Amino acid sequence: MKQAMIFAAGMGTRLKPLTDVIPKALVPVGDKPLLQIVLERLIDAGIHDVVVNVHHKSAQIINFLKLLQSAYDVNISVSDESDQLLETGGGIRKAGALFKSDEPILIHNVDILSNVDLAAFYDNIGDADAMLLVSERKTKRYLLFDNDMHLVGWTNIETGEVKSPYPEIAALSGYSDSSLFTLHSSLRMYAFSGIHAFSPSLFSDMETWPEKFPIMDFYLNRCAERKMKGYLKTDLKLLDVGKLDTLASAEEFMEE
């Protein structure tokens, strides 16, 4: 049974003043709110069990989800973070009891629009404990993978910071991105898309973590012991609808 989680709890600060009135998840692109667009894409991928986390203006999202539940062939559960925003890792852990099976959970940010074939992505998870959709997009922060596309670290090429549980990779902190590959020839560097898959077997690894934490910190901490892989999409088209200037071009992006 395929299942997914939509991150819809964000404050939407970069979309003010719109988010002073409505939550980011309900900001419209064309004639549909972002939440509905993402949900429809998940349903098209054969996913019919979906958990949505909520925080900012949560009542509006919950009421809208009731309408979607009645209109689509989907089972929607709500993970309520109204009392405290738990970040991405804490949000996944809090929602753990709401998932219906031991199948992988596809995680999707509510403000990400893309040309990703979500069904193909899900079908390629295999025995991975986590799988992260990545691309060759230019950015400042990259995930680091070995030649077999196993996650081994993270870097900020602007500051030279490197995070990795592998001492020989962590020791590269402070070098430029080009030096990273000279010093460690097996490294590959890709941008994270905000779309990933999470195995419920990882919940036990989270037991000692604080109540709120970023999921990427968790992945980087556990990647030496767990099978965490990258899924490269070389023709990725992606739009982060998190700012007013990108919102203006989102409808055109969807048409393309």
Secondary structure, 3 states (H helix, E strand, C coil): CCEEEEECCCCCHHHCCHHHCCCHHHCEECCEEHHHHHHHHHHHCCCCEEEEEECCCHHHHHHHHHHHHHHCCCEEEEEECCCCCCHHHHHHHHCHHHCCCCCCEEEEECCEEECCCHHHHHHCCCCCCEEEEEECCCCCEEEEECCCCEEEEEEECCCCEEECCCHHHHCCCCCCHHHHHHHCCCCEEEEEEEEEEECHHHHHHHCCCCCCCCHHHHHHHHCCCCCEEEEECCCCCEEECCCHHHHHHHHHHHHC
